[in-house]
Amino acid sequence: MLSSSVAFIFTVCNRFEPLIAKVWKNGSSFSIKFTIAMVFILLCTFGSTFGLLNIIRYGYGMFTTIVGPVMLVPLVISVPYRLKKDREDGILDENYNLVEGE
């Protein structure tokens, strides 16, 4: 876990440093990165108290309940529409196979 956490903190610091630097104008680069790293380490430490099994058991279930319909409904609508449109445009044949370019 130690090797992945170093890469995670490095990535998070590089991602959020420009955003924080706009708000915290008089801070040095080191102080901004240190603050970002400490905040995320504290968040991860707090999150780890829930336990990995509980996060998987409850978190994924809640995530699927909320996000599932948001992703599934557009997929159910867009895929048949796209197949129909590509068939009408001549990209797909009557068996929905890709027509080779001329």
N, CA, C and O atoms as a GROMACS GRO file, in nm:
protein
  408
    1MET      N    1   0.081  -0.120   0.000
    1MET     CA    2   0.000   0.000   0.000
    1MET      C    3   0.086   0.126   0.000
    1MET      O    4   0.045   0.230  -0.052
    2LEU      N    5   0.202   0.117   0.058
    2LEU     CA    6   0.287   0.235   0.067
    2LEU      C    7   0.330   0.285  -0.070
    2LEU      O    8   0.332   0.406  -0.094
    3SER      N    9   0.363   0.194  -0.160
    3SER     CA   10   0.408   0.238  -0.292
    3SER      C   11   0.296   0.304  -0.372
    3SER      O   12   0.321   0.399  -0.445
    4SER      N   13   0.174   0.254  -0.359
    4SER     CA   14   0.063   0.316  -0.433
    4SER      C   15   0.020   0.447  -0.369
    4SER      O   16  -0.028   0.536  -0.440
    5SER      N   17   0.035   0.462  -0.238
    5SER     CA   18  -0.007   0.586  -0.174
    5SER      C   19   0.085   0.702  -0.212
    5SER      O   20   0.039   0.816  -0.222
    6VAL      N   21   0.212   0.676  -0.233
    6VAL     CA   22   0.304   0.782  -0.274
    6VAL      C   23   0.265   0.834  -0.412
    6VAL      O   24   0.262   0.955  -0.435
    7ALA      N   25   0.236   0.743  -0.503
    7ALA     CA   26   0.194   0.785  -0.637
    7ALA      C   27   0.060   0.857  -0.632
    7ALA      O   28   0.038   0.953  -0.706
    8PHE      N   29  -0.030   0.812  -0.545
    8PHE     CA   30  -0.161   0.877  -0.531
    8PHE      C   31  -0.145   1.020  -0.481
    8PHE      O   32  -0.204   1.112  -0.538
    9ILE      N   33  -0.066   1.041  -0.377
    9ILE     CA   34  -0.047   1.175  -0.322
    9ILE      C   35   0.023   1.265  -0.424
    9ILE      O   36  -0.013   1.382  -0.438
   10PHE      N   37   0.121   1.213  -0.495
   10PHE     CA   38   0.189   1.291  -0.599
   10PHE      C   39   0.090   1.336  -0.705
   10PHE      O   40   0.090   1.452  -0.746
   11THR      N   41   0.004   1.244  -0.751
   11THR     CA   42  -0.094   1.276  -0.854
   11THR      C   43  -0.196   1.377  -0.803
   11THR      O   44  -0.232   1.471  -0.875
   12VAL      N   45  -0.244   1.358  -0.681
   12VAL     CA   46  -0.343   1.449  -0.624
   12VAL      C   47  -0.283   1.589  -0.608
   12VAL      O   48  -0.349   1.688  -0.638
   13CYS      N   49  -0.160   1.596  -0.561
   13CYS     CA   50  -0.095   1.728  -0.544
   13CYS      C   51  -0.079   1.799  -0.678
   13CYS      O   52  -0.106   1.919  -0.688
   14ASN      N   53  -0.036   1.727  -0.780
   14ASN     CA   54  -0.022   1.789  -0.912
   14ASN      C   55  -0.155   1.830  -0.970
   14ASN      O   56  -0.163   1.929  -1.044
   15ARG      N   57  -0.259   1.756  -0.938
   15ARG     CA   58  -0.392   1.788  -0.993
   15ARG      C   59  -0.452   1.911  -0.926
   15ARG      O   60  -0.509   1.997  -0.993
   16PHE      N   61  -0.439   1.920  -0.794
   16PHE     CA   62  -0.507   2.026  -0.720
   16PHE      C   63  -0.422   2.149  -0.691
   16PHE      O   64  -0.476   2.252  -0.651
   17GLU      N   65  -0.291   2.142  -0.710
   17GLU     CA   66  -0.206   2.258  -0.680
   17GLU      C   67  -0.244   2.382  -0.760
   17GLU      O   68  -0.253   2.490  -0.700
   18PRO      N   69  -0.269   2.375  -0.892
   18PRO     CA   70  -0.307   2.497  -0.964
   18PRO      C   71  -0.439   2.557  -0.914
   18PRO      O   72  -0.454   2.679  -0.912
   19LEU      N   73  -0.533   2.472  -0.874
   19LEU     CA   74  -0.661   2.523  -0.825
   19LEU      C   75  -0.645   2.592  -0.690
   19LEU      O   76  -0.700   2.700  -0.668
   20ILE      N   77  -0.569   2.531  -0.600
   20ILE     CA   78  -0.548   2.589  -0.468
   20ILE      C   79  -0.461   2.714  -0.478
   20ILE      O   80  -0.480   2.809  -0.402
   21ALA      N   81  -0.365   2.716  -0.570
   21ALA     CA   82  -0.276   2.831  -0.586
   21ALA      C   83  -0.352   2.957  -0.627
   21ALA      O   84  -0.309   3.068  -0.596
   22LYS      N   85  -0.463   2.940  -0.698
   22LYS     CA   86  -0.544   3.057  -0.736
   22LYS      C   87  -0.609   3.120  -0.614
   22LYS      O   88  -0.626   3.242  -0.609
   23VAL      N   89  -0.646   3.039  -0.517
   23VAL     CA   90  -0.710   3.091  -0.396
   23VAL      C   91  -0.606   3.133  -0.293
   23VAL      O   92  -0.620   3.238  -0.231
   24TRP      N   93  -0.504   3.053  -0.275
   24TRP     CA   94  -0.400   3.076  -0.175
   24TRP      C   95  -0.280   3.136  -0.246
   24TRP      O   96  -0.182   3.067  -0.274
   25LYS      N   97  -0.287   3.266  -0.273
   25LYS     CA   98  -0.190   3.333  -0.359
   25LYS      C   99  -0.052   3.352  -0.295
   25LYS      O  100   0.049   3.351  -0.366
   26ASN      N  101  -0.045   3.368  -0.164
   26ASN     CA  102   0.084   3.396  -0.102
   26ASN      C  103   0.153   3.270  -0.047
   26ASN      O  104   0.255   3.282   0.021
   27GLY      N  105   0.100   3.152  -0.075
   27GLY     CA  106   0.161   3.028  -0.028
   27GLY      C  107   0.267   2.979  -0.124
   27GLY      O  108   0.256   2.996  -0.246
   28SER      N  109   0.370   2.917  -0.068
   28SER     CA  110   0.474   2.859  -0.154
   28SER      C  111   0.424   2.728  -0.212
   28SER      O  112   0.324   2.671  -0.165
   29SER      N  113   0.493   2.680  -0.313
   29SER     CA  114   0.455   2.555  -0.377
   29SER      C  115   0.463   2.440  -0.277
   29SER      O  116   0.377   2.352  -0.276
   30PHE      N  117   0.565   2.441  -0.193
   30PHE     CA  118   0.580   2.335  -0.093
   30PHE      C  119   0.465   2.337   0.007
   30PHE      O  120   0.411   2.231   0.041
   31SER      N  121   0.429   2.455   0.056
   31SER     CA  122   0.322   2.462   0.156
   31SER      C  123   0.187   2.420   0.099
   31SER      O  124   0.107   2.358   0.168
   32ILE      N  125   0.163   2.454  -0.027
   32ILE     CA  126   0.037   2.413  -0.091
   32ILE      C  127   0.033   2.262  -0.108
   32ILE      O  128  -0.067   2.198  -0.076
   33LYS      N  129   0.143   2.204  -0.158
   33LYS     CA  130   0.148   2.058  -0.177
   33LYS      C  131   0.140   1.986  -0.043
   33LYS      O  132   0.074   1.882  -0.032
   34PHE      N  133   0.207   2.038   0.058
   34PHE     CA  134   0.204   1.976   0.190
   34PHE      C  135   0.062   1.977   0.248
   34PHE      O  136   0.017   1.878   0.305
   35THR      N  137  -0.007   2.088   0.232
   35THR     CA  138  -0.145   2.098   0.282
   35THR      C  139  -0.237   2.003   0.208
   35THR      O  140  -0.319   1.934   0.270
   36ILE      N  141  -0.225   1.997   0.077
   36ILE     CA  142  -0.308   1.905  -0.002
   36ILE      C  143  -0.281   1.761   0.041
   36ILE      O  144  -0.374   1.683   0.059
   37ALA      N  145  -0.153   1.726   0.056
   37ALA     CA  146  -0.118   1.590   0.095
   37ALA      C  147  -0.174   1.556   0.232
   37ALA      O  148  -0.228   1.447   0.251
   38MET      N  149  -0.164   1.648   0.328
   38MET     CA  150  -0.215   1.621   0.462
   38MET      C  151  -0.367   1.606   0.464
   38MET      O  152  -0.420   1.520   0.534
   39VAL      N  153  -0.436   1.688   0.387
   39VAL     CA  154  -0.582   1.678   0.381
   39VAL      C  155  -0.623   1.542   0.325
   39VAL      O  156  -0.712   1.477   0.380
   40PHE      N  157  -0.560   1.500   0.217
   40PHE     CA  158  -0.596   1.371   0.158
   40PHE      C  159  -0.553   1.254   0.244
   40PHE      O  160  -0.622   1.152   0.247
   41ILE      N  161  -0.441   1.265   0.314
   41ILE     CA  162  -0.401   1.158   0.406
   41ILE      C  163  -0.502   1.146   0.519
   41ILE      O  164  -0.538   1.036   0.558
   42LEU      N  165  -0.547   1.260   0.572
   42LEU     CA  166  -0.648   1.256   0.679
   42LEU      C  167  -0.781   1.200   0.628
   42LEU      O  168  -0.845   1.121   0.697
   43LEU      N  169  -0.821   1.239   0.507
   43LEU     CA  170  -0.944   1.184   0.450
   43LEU      C  171  -0.934   1.033   0.429
   43LEU      O  172  -1.027   0.959   0.459
   44CYS      N  173  -0.820   0.988   0.379
   44CYS     CA  174  -0.801   0.844   0.357
   44CYS      C  175  -0.795   0.768   0.489
   44CYS      O  176  -0.846   0.657   0.500
   45THR      N  177  -0.731   0.828   0.590
   45THR     CA  178  -0.726   0.764   0.721
   45THR      C  179  -0.865   0.755   0.781
   45THR      O  180  -0.902   0.652   0.837
   46PHE      N  181  -0.941   0.861   0.771
   46PHE     CA  182  -1.079   0.860   0.821
   46PHE      C  183  -1.163   0.758   0.744
   46PHE      O  184  -1.242   0.685   0.804
   47GLY      N  185  -1.146   0.753   0.613
   47GLY     CA  186  -1.221   0.657   0.532
   47GLY      C  187  -1.183   0.513   0.562
   47GLY      O  188  -1.267   0.424   0.550
   48SER      N  189  -1.058   0.490   0.601
   48SER     CA  190  -1.015   0.354   0.630
   48SER      C  191  -1.076   0.300   0.759
   48SER      O  192  -1.077   0.178   0.780
   49THR      N  193  -1.126   0.387   0.846
   49THR     CA  194  -1.188   0.339   0.969
   49THR      C  195  -1.320   0.267   0.942
   49THR      O  196  -1.366   0.190   1.026
   50PHE      N  197  -1.380   0.291   0.827
   50PHE     CA  198  -1.504   0.220   0.793
   50PHE      C  199  -1.477   0.074   0.760
   50PHE      O  200  -1.564  -0.010   0.780
   51GLY      N  201  -1.361   0.044   0.712
   51GLY     CA  202  -1.326  -0.092   0.674
   51GLY      C  203  -1.354  -0.118   0.528
   51GLY      O  204  -1.454  -0.071   0.473
   52LEU      N  205  -1.266  -0.194   0.466
   52LEU     CA  206  -1.277  -0.221   0.324
   52LEU      C  207  -1.402  -0.302   0.291
   52LEU      O  208  -1.468  -0.275   0.191
   53LEU      N  209  -1.434  -0.400   0.374
   53LEU     CA  210  -1.553  -0.481   0.348
   53LEU      C  211  -1.680  -0.398   0.356
   53LEU      O  212  -1.772  -0.419   0.277
   54ASN      N  213  -1.687  -0.306   0.451
   54ASN     CA  214  -1.807  -0.221   0.461
   54ASN      C  215  -1.816  -0.124   0.344
   54ASN      O  216  -1.926  -0.096   0.295
   55ILE      N  217  -1.702  -0.074   0.300
   55ILE     CA  218  -1.705   0.016   0.183
   55ILE      C  219  -1.755  -0.060   0.061
   55ILE      O  220  -1.836  -0.008  -0.015
   56ILE      N  221  -1.706  -0.183   0.043
   56ILE     CA  222  -1.751  -0.263  -0.071
   56ILE      C  223  -1.897  -0.302  -0.054
   56ILE      O  224  -1.975  -0.292  -0.149
   57ARG      N  225  -1.935  -0.347   0.065
   57ARG     CA  226  -2.070  -0.396   0.089
   57ARG      C  227  -2.175  -0.286   0.073
   57ARG      O  228  -2.275  -0.304   0.003
   58TYR      N  229  -2.152  -0.173   0.136
   58TYR     CA  230  -2.254  -0.067   0.136
   58TYR      C  231  -2.228   0.040   0.031
   58TYR      O  232  -2.321   0.090  -0.033
   59GLY      N  233  -2.102   0.076   0.012
   59GLY     CA  234  -2.070   0.184  -0.081
   59GLY      C  235  -2.100   0.150  -0.224
   59GLY      O  236  -2.160   0.230  -0.296
   60TYR      N  237  -2.060   0.032  -0.268
   60TYR     CA  238  -2.087  -0.008  -0.407
   60TYR      C  239  -2.235  -0.026  -0.431
   60TYR      O  240  -2.285   0.007  -0.539
   61GLY      N  241  -2.307  -0.079  -0.332
   61GLY     CA  242  -2.452  -0.095  -0.347
   61GLY      C  243  -2.522   0.038  -0.361
   61GLY      O  244  -2.609   0.054  -0.447
   62MET      N  245  -2.486   0.134  -0.277
   62MET     CA  246  -2.546   0.268  -0.285
   62MET      C  247  -2.506   0.337  -0.415
   62MET      O  248  -2.589   0.403  -0.478
   63PHE      N  249  -2.381   0.321  -0.454
   63PHE     CA  250  -2.333   0.381  -0.578
   63PHE      C  251  -2.410   0.326  -0.697
   63PHE      O  252  -2.450   0.402  -0.786
   64THR      N  253  -2.431   0.196  -0.700
   64THR     CA  254  -2.504   0.134  -0.810
   64THR      C  255  -2.650   0.178  -0.812
   64THR      O  256  -2.706   0.200  -0.918
   65THR      N  257  -2.710   0.190  -0.695
   65THR     CA  258  -2.849   0.234  -0.687
   65THR      C  259  -2.866   0.375  -0.742
   65THR      O  260  -2.966   0.405  -0.809
   66ILE      N  261  -2.771   0.461  -0.713
   66ILE     CA  262  -2.782   0.601  -0.755
   66ILE      C  263  -2.736   0.620  -0.900
   66ILE      O  264  -2.806   0.681  -0.980
   67VAL      N  265  -2.619   0.567  -0.934
   67VAL     CA  266  -2.558   0.594  -1.063
   67VAL      C  267  -2.605   0.497  -1.171
   67VAL      O  268  -2.603   0.532  -1.289
   68GLY      N  269  -2.647   0.378  -1.134
   68GLY     CA  270  -2.690   0.279  -1.231
   68GLY      C  271  -2.794   0.331  -1.328
   68GLY      O  272  -2.773   0.324  -1.449
   69PRO      N  273  -2.907   0.383  -1.279
   69PRO     CA  274  -3.008   0.435  -1.373
   69PRO      C  275  -2.958   0.554  -1.456
   69PRO      O  276  -2.998   0.569  -1.571
   70VAL      N  277  -2.873   0.635  -1.398
   70VAL     CA  278  -2.823   0.752  -1.471
   70VAL      C  279  -2.738   0.708  -1.591
   70VAL      O  280  -2.738   0.775  -1.694
   71MET      N  281  -2.668   0.596  -1.578
   71MET     CA  282  -2.586   0.547  -1.689
   71MET      C  283  -2.662   0.450  -1.777
   71MET      O  284  -2.638   0.444  -1.898
   72LEU      N  285  -2.753   0.373  -1.719
   72LEU     CA  286  -2.821   0.268  -1.794
   72LEU      C  287  -2.926   0.324  -1.888
   72LEU      O  288  -2.938   0.277  -2.002
   73VAL      N  289  -3.003   0.422  -1.845
   73VAL     CA  290  -3.111   0.477  -1.929
   73VAL      C  291  -3.055   0.538  -2.058
   73VAL      O  292  -3.106   0.506  -2.165
   74PRO      N  293  -2.953   0.625  -2.053
   74PRO     CA  294  -2.899   0.676  -2.180
   74PRO      C  295  -2.840   0.566  -2.268
   74PRO      O  296  -2.848   0.575  -2.391
   75LEU      N  297  -2.782   0.464  -2.207
   75LEU     CA  298  -2.726   0.354  -2.285
   75LEU      C  299  -2.834   0.276  -2.357
   75LEU      O  300  -2.818   0.241  -2.474
   76VAL      N  301  -2.945   0.249  -2.288
   76VAL     CA  302  -3.055   0.174  -2.348
   76VAL      C  303  -3.119   0.254  -2.462
   76VAL      O  304  -3.169   0.196  -2.558
   77ILE      N  305  -3.117   0.386  -2.452
   77ILE     CA  306  -3.176   0.470  -2.556
   77ILE      C  307  -3.078   0.493  -2.671
   77ILE      O  308  -3.116   0.486  -2.787
   78SER      N  309  -2.952   0.522  -2.638
   78SER     CA  310  -2.858   0.565  -2.742
   78SER      C  311  -2.808   0.451  -2.831
   78SER      O  312  -2.786   0.473  -2.950
   79VAL      N  313  -2.790   0.332  -2.777
   79VAL     CA  314  -2.736   0.223  -2.860
   79VAL      C  315  -2.832   0.183  -2.971
   79VAL      O  316  -2.788   0.176  -3.086
   80PRO      N  317  -2.960   0.157  -2.944
   80PRO     CA  318  -3.050   0.125  -3.056
   80PRO      C  319  -3.065   0.241  -3.155
   80PRO      O  320  -3.075   0.218  -3.275
   81TYR      N  321  -3.066   0.364  -3.105
   81TYR     CA  322  -3.075   0.481  -3.193
   81TYR      C  323  -2.954   0.486  -3.285
   81TYR      O  324  -2.967   0.509  -3.406
   82ARG      N  325  -2.836   0.465  -3.228
   82ARG     CA  326  -2.713   0.472  -3.308
   82ARG      C  327  -2.708   0.360  -3.412
   82ARG      O  328  -2.667   0.382  -3.526
   83LEU      N  329  -2.751   0.240  -3.374
   83LEU     CA  330  -2.754   0.129  -3.470
   83LEU      C  331  -2.850   0.160  -3.584
   83LEU      O  332  -2.818   0.134  -3.701
   84LYS      N  333  -2.968   0.214  -3.552
   84LYS     CA  334  -3.067   0.248  -3.655
   84LYS      C  335  -3.012   0.356  -3.747
   84LYS      O  336  -3.025   0.346  -3.869
   85LYS      N  337  -2.950   0.459  -3.689
   85LYS     CA  338  -2.896   0.569  -3.769
   85LYS      C  339  -2.782   0.521  -3.859
   85LYS      O  340  -2.775   0.558  -3.976
   86ASP      N  341  -2.692   0.438  -3.805
   86ASP     CA  342  -2.581   0.387  -3.886
   86ASP      C  343  -2.632   0.296  -3.998
   86ASP      O  344  -2.573   0.292  -4.106
   87ARG      N  345  -2.738   0.223  -3.972
   87ARG     CA  346  -2.795   0.138  -4.077
   87ARG      C  347  -2.856   0.223  -4.187
   87ARG      O  348  -2.842   0.192  -4.306
   88GLU      N  349  -2.925   0.332  -4.149
   88GLU     CA  350  -2.985   0.423  -4.248
   88GLU      C  351  -2.878   0.496  -4.328
   88GLU      O  352  -2.896   0.524  -4.446
   89ASP      N  353  -2.766   0.529  -4.264
   89ASP     CA  354  -2.657   0.601  -4.331
   89ASP      C  355  -2.569   0.510  -4.416
   89ASP      O  356  -2.480   0.559  -4.486
   90GLY      N  357  -2.592   0.380  -4.411
   90GLY     CA  358  -2.514   0.287  -4.491
   90GLY      C  359  -2.385   0.241  -4.428
   90GLY      O  360  -2.303   0.176  -4.494
   91ILE      N  361  -2.364   0.274  -4.303
   91ILE     CA  362  -2.243   0.229  -4.234
   91ILE      C  363  -2.255   0.082  -4.195
   91ILE      O  364  -2.157   0.009  -4.195
   92LEU      N  365  -2.378   0.039  -4.163
   92LEU     CA  366  -2.406  -0.100  -4.129
   92LEU      C  367  -2.501  -0.159  -4.233
   92LEU      O  368  -2.585  -0.089  -4.288
   93ASP      N  369  -2.486  -0.290  -4.260
   93ASP     CA  370  -2.578  -0.355  -4.353
   93ASP      C  371  -2.703  -0.403  -4.277
   93ASP      O  372  -2.720  -0.372  -4.160
   94GLU      N  373  -2.790  -0.482  -4.346
   94GLU     CA  374  -2.916  -0.524  -4.285
   94GLU      C  375  -2.896  -0.619  -4.167
   94GLU      O  376  -2.987  -0.635  -4.085
   95ASN      N  377  -2.779  -0.682  -4.157
   95ASN     CA  378  -2.747  -0.770  -4.044
   95ASN      C  379  -2.662  -0.698  -3.938
   95ASN      O  380  -2.607  -0.762  -3.848
   96TYR      N  381  -2.653  -0.568  -3.948
   96TYR     CA  382  -2.577  -0.483  -3.857
   96TYR      C  383  -2.428  -0.514  -3.859
   96TYR      O  384  -2.360  -0.500  -3.757
   97ASN      N  385  -2.377  -0.556  -3.972
   97ASN     CA  386  -2.234  -0.575  -3.992
   97ASN      C  387  -2.177  -0.449  -4.056
   97ASN      O  388  -2.244  -0.382  -4.134
   98LEU      N  389  -2.054  -0.418  -4.022
   98LEU     CA  390  -1.988  -0.299  -4.075
   98LEU      C  391  -1.964  -0.316  -4.224
   98LEU      O  392  -1.910  -0.417  -4.269
   99VAL      N  393  -2.004  -0.214  -4.300
   99VAL     CA  394  -1.983  -0.214  -4.445
   99VAL      C  395  -1.842  -0.164  -4.471
   99VAL      O  396  -1.802  -0.059  -4.420
  100GLU      N  397  -1.767  -0.240  -4.549
  100GLU     CA  398  -1.629  -0.202  -4.580
  100GLU      C  399  -1.628  -0.076  -4.665
  100GLU      O  400  -1.712  -0.059  -4.754
  101GLY      N  401  -1.533   0.014  -4.638
  101GLY     CA  402  -1.521   0.138  -4.713
  101GLY      C  403  -1.478   0.113  -4.856
  101GLY      O  404  -1.411   0.014  -4.887
  102GLU      N  405  -1.517   0.205  -4.943
  102GLU     CA  406  -1.485   0.190  -5.086
  102GLU      C  407  -1.348   0.243  -5.118
  102GLU      O  408  -1.305   0.238  -5.233
   0.00000   0.00000   0.00000
